[in-house]
Amino acid sequence: MIQPKKIFRTKDGKLGFEWNDGTRGACSVRELRLACPCALCVDEHTGEKLLDDSTVPADIKLERVQSIGRYAAGLTFSDGHNSGIYPYDKLKELTKKA
């Protein structure tokens, strides 16, 4: 099971991960917000994206990262959104080599 050994902020403001398989990656906060998998952002039945990308500020900030069990992270953003549960395998896919 993929899990982060370390979660950190990069110098350029991205959220970085050091994974238990030895890889590292990072993703911009806006990319994370746009990829939110919650029912407010993605239709539960069809998988259709409901979030309008234009409503997410370019300078959105990450206010909190919370571990959810051993399988996911909960992220709280400066736009008040906090209902997304990001499974670690999804976060690994979103991150690019850092």
Biotite code that builds the C-alpha atoms (Angstrom):
import biotite.structure as struc

atoms = struc.array([
    struc.Atom([0.000, 0.000, 0.000], chain_id="A", res_id=1, res_name="MET", atom_name="CA", element="C"),
    struc.Atom([1.416, 3.372, -1.024], chain_id="A", res_id=2, res_name="ILE", atom_name="CA", element="C"),
    struc.Atom([1.837, 5.806, 1.852], chain_id="A", res_id=3, res_name="GLN", atom_name="CA", element="C"),
    struc.Atom([3.787, 9.010, 2.330], chain_id="A", res_id=4, res_name="PRO", atom_name="CA", element="C"),
    struc.Atom([6.848, 8.873, 4.531], chain_id="A", res_id=5, res_name="LYS", atom_name="CA", element="C"),
    struc.Atom([6.994, 12.643, 4.494], chain_id="A", res_id=6, res_name="LYS", atom_name="CA", element="C"),
    struc.Atom([4.694, 15.474, 3.356], chain_id="A", res_id=7, res_name="ILE", atom_name="CA", element="C"),
    struc.Atom([6.304, 18.870, 2.855], chain_id="A", res_id=8, res_name="PHE", atom_name="CA", element="C"),
    struc.Atom([6.031, 22.239, 1.123], chain_id="A", res_id=9, res_name="ARG", atom_name="CA", element="C"),
    struc.Atom([8.433, 22.829, -1.742], chain_id="A", res_id=10, res_name="THR", atom_name="CA", element="C"),
    struc.Atom([10.286, 26.119, -2.242], chain_id="A", res_id=11, res_name="LYS", atom_name="CA", element="C"),
    struc.Atom([7.892, 27.016, -5.060], chain_id="A", res_id=12, res_name="ASP", atom_name="CA", element="C"),
    struc.Atom([4.801, 26.451, -2.885], chain_id="A", res_id=13, res_name="GLY", atom_name="CA", element="C"),
    struc.Atom([3.782, 22.984, -4.078], chain_id="A", res_id=14, res_name="LYS", atom_name="CA", element="C"),
    struc.Atom([2.775, 20.163, -1.771], chain_id="A", res_id=15, res_name="LEU", atom_name="CA", element="C"),
    struc.Atom([5.522, 17.558, -1.839], chain_id="A", res_id=16, res_name="GLY", atom_name="CA", element="C"),
    struc.Atom([5.532, 13.893, -0.951], chain_id="A", res_id=17, res_name="PHE", atom_name="CA", element="C"),
    struc.Atom([8.219, 11.354, -0.197], chain_id="A", res_id=18, res_name="GLU", atom_name="CA", element="C"),
    struc.Atom([6.574, 7.969, -0.747], chain_id="A", res_id=19, res_name="TRP", atom_name="CA", element="C"),
    struc.Atom([7.313, 4.675, 0.976], chain_id="A", res_id=20, res_name="ASN", atom_name="CA", element="C"),
    struc.Atom([8.457, 3.217, -2.362], chain_id="A", res_id=21, res_name="ASP", atom_name="CA", element="C"),
    struc.Atom([11.372, 5.692, -2.424], chain_id="A", res_id=22, res_name="GLY", atom_name="CA", element="C"),
    struc.Atom([9.909, 8.093, -4.996], chain_id="A", res_id=23, res_name="THR", atom_name="CA", element="C"),
    struc.Atom([9.254, 11.789, -4.503], chain_id="A", res_id=24, res_name="ARG", atom_name="CA", element="C"),
    struc.Atom([6.748, 14.095, -6.129], chain_id="A", res_id=25, res_name="GLY", atom_name="CA", element="C"),
    struc.Atom([4.989, 17.427, -5.825], chain_id="A", res_id=26, res_name="ALA", atom_name="CA", element="C"),
    struc.Atom([1.804, 19.049, -7.045], chain_id="A", res_id=27, res_name="CYS", atom_name="CA", element="C"),
    struc.Atom([0.585, 22.636, -7.085], chain_id="A", res_id=28, res_name="SER", atom_name="CA", element="C"),
    struc.Atom([-2.150, 23.493, -4.617], chain_id="A", res_id=29, res_name="VAL", atom_name="CA", element="C"),
    struc.Atom([-4.435, 24.605, -7.450], chain_id="A", res_id=30, res_name="ARG", atom_name="CA", element="C"),
    struc.Atom([-3.965, 21.282, -9.264], chain_id="A", res_id=31, res_name="GLU", atom_name="CA", element="C"),
    struc.Atom([-4.902, 19.472, -6.050], chain_id="A", res_id=32, res_name="LEU", atom_name="CA", element="C"),
    struc.Atom([-8.027, 21.609, -5.633], chain_id="A", res_id=33, res_name="ARG", atom_name="CA", element="C"),
    struc.Atom([-9.053, 21.055, -9.272], chain_id="A", res_id=34, res_name="LEU", atom_name="CA", element="C"),
    struc.Atom([-8.643, 17.295, -8.797], chain_id="A", res_id=35, res_name="ALA", atom_name="CA", element="C"),
    struc.Atom([-10.860, 17.116, -5.714], chain_id="A", res_id=36, res_name="CYS", atom_name="CA", element="C"),
    struc.Atom([-12.783, 13.817, -5.777], chain_id="A", res_id=37, res_name="PRO", atom_name="CA", element="C"),
    struc.Atom([-15.613, 14.825, -3.414], chain_id="A", res_id=38, res_name="CYS", atom_name="CA", element="C"),
    struc.Atom([-19.314, 14.663, -4.316], chain_id="A", res_id=39, res_name="ALA", atom_name="CA", element="C"),
    struc.Atom([-19.486, 18.458, -4.596], chain_id="A", res_id=40, res_name="LEU", atom_name="CA", element="C"),
    struc.Atom([-16.774, 18.434, -7.265], chain_id="A", res_id=41, res_name="CYS", atom_name="CA", element="C"),
    struc.Atom([-17.517, 15.160, -9.091], chain_id="A", res_id=42, res_name="VAL", atom_name="CA", element="C"),
    struc.Atom([-20.909, 13.537, -9.720], chain_id="A", res_id=43, res_name="ASP", atom_name="CA", element="C"),
    struc.Atom([-20.952, 10.332, -7.670], chain_id="A", res_id=44, res_name="GLU", atom_name="CA", element="C"),
    struc.Atom([-22.951, 8.404, -10.254], chain_id="A", res_id=45, res_name="HIS", atom_name="CA", element="C"),
    struc.Atom([-21.542, 9.559, -13.576], chain_id="A", res_id=46, res_name="THR", atom_name="CA", element="C"),
    struc.Atom([-18.031, 10.668, -12.613], chain_id="A", res_id=47, res_name="GLY", atom_name="CA", element="C"),
    struc.Atom([-18.696, 13.963, -14.429], chain_id="A", res_id=48, res_name="GLU", atom_name="CA", element="C"),
    struc.Atom([-16.679, 16.871, -13.097], chain_id="A", res_id=49, res_name="LYS", atom_name="CA", element="C"),
    struc.Atom([-18.964, 19.445, -11.458], chain_id="A", res_id=50, res_name="LEU", atom_name="CA", element="C"),
    struc.Atom([-16.321, 21.922, -10.334], chain_id="A", res_id=51, res_name="LEU", atom_name="CA", element="C"),
    struc.Atom([-15.936, 24.932, -12.614], chain_id="A", res_id=52, res_name="ASP", atom_name="CA", element="C"),
    struc.Atom([-12.161, 25.437, -12.839], chain_id="A", res_id=53, res_name="ASP", atom_name="CA", element="C"),
    struc.Atom([-12.625, 29.182, -13.329], chain_id="A", res_id=54, res_name="SER", atom_name="CA", element="C"),
    struc.Atom([-14.014, 29.481, -9.786], chain_id="A", res_id=55, res_name="THR", atom_name="CA", element="C"),
    struc.Atom([-10.754, 28.268, -8.225], chain_id="A", res_id=56, res_name="VAL", atom_name="CA", element="C"),
    struc.Atom([-8.362, 31.180, -7.610], chain_id="A", res_id=57, res_name="PRO", atom_name="CA", element="C"),
    struc.Atom([-4.911, 30.933, -9.191], chain_id="A", res_id=58, res_name="ALA", atom_name="CA", element="C"),
    struc.Atom([-3.368, 31.812, -5.821], chain_id="A", res_id=59, res_name="ASP", atom_name="CA", element="C"),
    struc.Atom([-5.364, 29.322, -3.723], chain_id="A", res_id=60, res_name="ILE", atom_name="CA", element="C"),
    struc.Atom([-3.557, 28.186, -0.594], chain_id="A", res_id=61, res_name="LYS", atom_name="CA", element="C"),
    struc.Atom([-3.517, 24.968, 1.350], chain_id="A", res_id=62, res_name="LEU", atom_name="CA", element="C"),
    struc.Atom([-4.468, 25.603, 4.964], chain_id="A", res_id=63, res_name="GLU", atom_name="CA", element="C"),
    struc.Atom([-4.402, 22.103, 6.408], chain_id="A", res_id=64, res_name="ARG", atom_name="CA", element="C"),
    struc.Atom([-3.351, 18.564, 5.582], chain_id="A", res_id=65, res_name="VAL", atom_name="CA", element="C"),
    struc.Atom([-4.908, 15.865, 7.735], chain_id="A", res_id=66, res_name="GLN", atom_name="CA", element="C"),
    struc.Atom([-4.193, 12.153, 7.683], chain_id="A", res_id=67, res_name="SER", atom_name="CA", element="C"),
    struc.Atom([-7.281, 10.003, 7.214], chain_id="A", res_id=68, res_name="ILE", atom_name="CA", element="C"),
    struc.Atom([-6.427, 6.537, 8.393], chain_id="A", res_id=69, res_name="GLY", atom_name="CA", element="C"),
    struc.Atom([-3.505, 4.994, 6.561], chain_id="A", res_id=70, res_name="ARG", atom_name="CA", element="C"),
    struc.Atom([-4.995, 5.419, 3.103], chain_id="A", res_id=71, res_name="TYR", atom_name="CA", element="C"),
    struc.Atom([-5.769, 9.088, 2.434], chain_id="A", res_id=72, res_name="ALA", atom_name="CA", element="C"),
    struc.Atom([-5.335, 12.764, 3.244], chain_id="A", res_id=73, res_name="ALA", atom_name="CA", element="C"),
    struc.Atom([-7.959, 15.404, 3.858], chain_id="A", res_id=74, res_name="GLY", atom_name="CA", element="C"),
    struc.Atom([-7.049, 18.822, 2.495], chain_id="A", res_id=75, res_name="LEU", atom_name="CA", element="C"),
    struc.Atom([-8.454, 22.193, 3.547], chain_id="A", res_id=76, res_name="THR", atom_name="CA", element="C"),
    struc.Atom([-8.086, 25.035, 1.054], chain_id="A", res_id=77, res_name="PHE", atom_name="CA", element="C"),
    struc.Atom([-8.225, 28.812, 1.453], chain_id="A", res_id=78, res_name="SER", atom_name="CA", element="C"),
    struc.Atom([-11.517, 28.914, -0.498], chain_id="A", res_id=79, res_name="ASP", atom_name="CA", element="C"),
    struc.Atom([-13.097, 27.041, 2.434], chain_id="A", res_id=80, res_name="GLY", atom_name="CA", element="C"),
    struc.Atom([-13.345, 23.710, 0.618], chain_id="A", res_id=81, res_name="HIS", atom_name="CA", element="C"),
    struc.Atom([-12.486, 20.766, 2.876], chain_id="A", res_id=82, res_name="ASN", atom_name="CA", element="C"),
    struc.Atom([-14.677, 17.810, 1.904], chain_id="A", res_id=83, res_name="SER", atom_name="CA", element="C"),
    struc.Atom([-12.284, 15.996, -0.415], chain_id="A", res_id=84, res_name="GLY", atom_name="CA", element="C"),
    struc.Atom([-10.649, 12.783, 0.710], chain_id="A", res_id=85, res_name="ILE", atom_name="CA", element="C"),
    struc.Atom([-7.578, 12.169, -1.434], chain_id="A", res_id=86, res_name="TYR", atom_name="CA", element="C"),
    struc.Atom([-6.485, 8.519, -1.394], chain_id="A", res_id=87, res_name="PRO", atom_name="CA", element="C"),
    struc.Atom([-2.703, 8.261, -1.352], chain_id="A", res_id=88, res_name="TYR", atom_name="CA", element="C"),
    struc.Atom([-2.659, 6.376, -4.663], chain_id="A", res_id=89, res_name="ASP", atom_name="CA", element="C"),
    struc.Atom([-4.538, 9.314, -6.277], chain_id="A", res_id=90, res_name="LYS", atom_name="CA", element="C"),
    struc.Atom([-2.102, 11.791, -4.733], chain_id="A", res_id=91, res_name="LEU", atom_name="CA", element="C"),
    struc.Atom([0.818, 9.767, -6.071], chain_id="A", res_id=92, res_name="LYS", atom_name="CA", element="C"),
    struc.Atom([-0.698, 9.917, -9.560], chain_id="A", res_id=93, res_name="GLU", atom_name="CA", element="C"),
    struc.Atom([-1.146, 13.692, -9.265], chain_id="A", res_id=94, res_name="LEU", atom_name="CA", element="C"),
    struc.Atom([2.419, 14.324, -8.194], chain_id="A", res_id=95, res_name="THR", atom_name="CA", element="C"),
    struc.Atom([5.221, 14.643, -10.658], chain_id="A", res_id=96, res_name="LYS", atom_name="CA", element="C"),
    struc.Atom([8.835, 13.801, -10.001], chain_id="A", res_id=97, res_name="LYS", atom_name="CA", element="C"),
    struc.Atom([10.394, 16.446, -7.810], chain_id="A", res_id=98, res_name="ALA", atom_name="CA", element="C"),
])
